[in-house]
Amino acid sequence: MKAIVKSSPEKGLWMEDIPVPVPGVNEVLLKIKKSAICGTDLHIYKWDEWAQQTIKTPLVIGHEYVGEIVELGSEVTQYNIGDRVTAEGHIACGHCRNCRRGRQHICDHTVGIGVNRDGGFAEYVAVPVSNVMKIDKRIPDEIVSIMDPLGNACHTALSFPLIGEDVMITGIGGPIGAMATTICKFVGARNVLGTDLSEYRRELARKMGADEVIDPRTDSFVEAMQRMEMVAGFDIGLECSGSPQAFNDLINHMYNGGKVSLLGILPSTTTINWNKVIFKGLTLKGIYGREMFETWYQMEMMLTRGLDISPVITHRMKADDFQKAFEIMEEGNCGKIILDWE
């Protein structure tokens, strides 16, 4: 089969011919229809510090995809050949304390598909049946292929009640921030203000429903808040940028008692004014992956009842054109890029 492989420990990815994986007794083999490029994949492509510390080559990358079951492991009974499915990208051990109390997303022994074992940037991928989900047929293939990052956005946005609240999103033009914007408005947030350094991505956030989107280097937070008829700070903050300056902007503009979801990966050197966190009575929550499998249920229900995230898909390309896709990702002028394997 054809597969996009991190063959050697250097910048780049390579299309190779490798054997089709053989599913284990509790696994299924999927024929991939579409896959989507994630920021994690870009880290692996660039071979940055995180990738060097995490990835063991050779590795088939990719953890966002939709496919069709073409082979069942001998112990699999709950699915059928031909079922259209996607898969949760984190394989939990099922036995640690967190798994046993329903917190698989923070399992002590998580294995990442496309990070710690071969992933879905290929014609076929084998995955544990416990990670597989058959998705409502009303949801198009390309939307199913990005339900993994949509799950990040759902987990980030829905960690705190949003009805009637004023929300600030840093890094709002990135795909997860943009999808979180649509979710916030869908469930009843009053205002959503976002910050982003990229004009392309600020415009994407506007298409996704943000009330105000500003460049924090040149635009006034106060004036934007006045335009939204706000009288105090933000009730909910969603940190999706990974930028220390953006995180500080968020803390500085939170209302007393506000709640903050932290999704962006901040540098270890990041500092904030902790007195503001303490004296404002802020709540900070770290966000990792998706809550398994409640987040997946929430996504499916919203998508079948009117949630529209389609504007976040900005490029559609053949899998053979993956190099061009990663170059576009590296430039940053894109939302989600879909690779077609059919």
Secondary structure as the mmCIF struct_conf table of DSSP 4:
data_model
#
loop_
_struct_conf.conf_type_id
_struct_conf.id
_struct_conf.beg_label_comp_id
_struct_conf.beg_label_asym_id
_struct_conf.beg_label_seq_id
_struct_conf.end_label_comp_id
_struct_conf.end_label_asym_id
_struct_conf.end_label_seq_id
STRN STRN1 LYS A 2 LYS A 6
BEND BEND1 SER A 8 LYS A 11
STRN STRN2 TRP A 14 ASP A 17
HELX_LH_PP_P HELX_LH_PP_P1 PRO A 19 PRO A 23
TURN_TY1_P TURN_TY1_P1 VAL A 25 ASN A 26
STRN STRN3 GLU A 27 ALA A 36
HELX_RH_AL_P HELX_RH_AL_P1 GLY A 39 LYS A 46
TURN_TY1_P TURN_TY1_P2 TRP A 47 TRP A 47
HELX_RH_AL_P HELX_RH_AL_P2 GLU A 49 THR A 54
BEND BEND2 THR A 57 PRO A 58
STRN STRN4 LEU A 59 VAL A 60
STRN STRN5 TYR A 65 LEU A 72
TURN_TY1_P TURN_TY1_P3 SER A 74 GLU A 75
BEND BEND3 GLN A 78 GLN A 78
TURN_TY1_P TURN_TY1_P4 ILE A 81 GLY A 82
STRN STRN6 ARG A 84 ALA A 87
BEND BEND4 GLY A 89 GLY A 89
STRN STRN7 HIS A 90 ILE A 91
BEND BEND5 GLY A 94 GLY A 94
BEND BEND6 CYS A 96 CYS A 96
HELX_RH_AL_P HELX_RH_AL_P3 ARG A 97 ARG A 100
TURN_TY1_P TURN_TY1_P5 ARG A 101 GLY A 102
HELX_RH_3T_P HELX_RH_3T_P1 GLN A 104 ILE A 106
TURN_TY1_P TURN_TY1_P6 ASP A 108 HIS A 109
STRN STRN8 VAL A 111 GLY A 112
STRN STRN9 ILE A 113 ILE A 113
TURN_TY1_P TURN_TY1_P7 GLY A 114 ASN A 116
STRN STRN10 ARG A 117 ARG A 117
BEND BEND7 GLY A 120 PHE A 121
STRN STRN11 ALA A 122 ALA A 122
BEND BEND8 GLU A 123 GLU A 123
STRN STRN12 TYR A 124 PRO A 128
HELX_RH_3T_P HELX_RH_3T_P2 VAL A 129 ASN A 131
STRN STRN13 VAL A 132 LYS A 134
HELX_LH_PP_P HELX_LH_PP_P2 ILE A 135 ASP A 136
TURN_TY1_P TURN_TY1_P8 LYS A 137 ARG A 138
BEND BEND9 ILE A 139 ILE A 139
HELX_RH_AL_P HELX_RH_AL_P4 ASP A 141 VAL A 144
TURN_TY1_P TURN_TY1_P9 SER A 145 ILE A 146
HELX_RH_AL_P HELX_RH_AL_P5 MET A 147 ALA A 157
TURN_TY1_P TURN_TY1_P10 LEU A 158 SER A 159
BEND BEND10 PHE A 160 PHE A 160
TURN_TY1_P TURN_TY1_P11 ILE A 163 GLY A 164
STRN STRN14 ASP A 166 THR A 170
TURN_TY1_P TURN_TY1_P12 GLY A 171 GLY A 173
BEND BEND11 GLY A 174 GLY A 174
HELX_RH_AL_P HELX_RH_AL_P6 PRO A 175 PHE A 186
TURN_TY1_P TURN_TY1_P13 VAL A 187 GLY A 188
BEND BEND12 ARG A 190 ARG A 190
STRN STRN15 ASN A 191 THR A 195
BEND BEND13 LEU A 197 LEU A 197
HELX_RH_AL_P HELX_RH_AL_P7 GLU A 199 LYS A 207
TURN_TY1_P TURN_TY1_P14 MET A 208 GLY A 209
BEND BEND14 ASP A 211 ASP A 211
STRN STRN16 GLU A 212 ILE A 214
TURN_TY1_P TURN_TY1_P15 PRO A 216 THR A 218
BEND BEND15 ASP A 219 ASP A 219
HELX_RH_AL_P HELX_RH_AL_P8 PHE A 221 ARG A 227
TURN_TY1_P TURN_TY1_P16 MET A 228 GLU A 229
BEND BEND16 VAL A 231 ALA A 232
STRN STRN17 PHE A 234 GLU A 239
BEND BEND17 SER A 241 SER A 241
HELX_RH_AL_P HELX_RH_AL_P9 PRO A 244 ASN A 252
TURN_TY1_P TURN_TY1_P17 HIS A 253 HIS A 253
STRN STRN18 MET A 254 LEU A 262
BEND BEND18 GLY A 264 GLY A 264
TURN_TY1_P TURN_TY1_P18 SER A 268 THR A 269
HELX_RH_AL_P HELX_RH_AL_P10 TRP A 274 PHE A 279
TURN_TY1_P TURN_TY1_P19 LYS A 280 GLY A 281
STRN STRN19 THR A 283 GLY A 286
BEND BEND19 GLY A 289 GLY A 289
TURN_TY1_P TURN_TY1_P20 MET A 292 PHE A 293
HELX_RH_AL_P HELX_RH_AL_P11 GLU A 294 LEU A 303
TURN_TY1_P TURN_TY1_P21 THR A 304 GLY A 306
HELX_RH_3T_P HELX_RH_3T_P3 SER A 310 VAL A 312
STRN STRN20 ILE A 313 LYS A 318
HELX_RH_3T_P HELX_RH_3T_P4 ALA A 319 ASP A 321
HELX_RH_AL_P HELX_RH_AL_P12 PHE A 322 GLU A 331
TURN_TY1_P TURN_TY1_P22 GLY A 332 GLY A 332
BEND BEND20 GLY A 335 GLY A 335
STRN STRN21 LYS A 336 ASP A 340
#
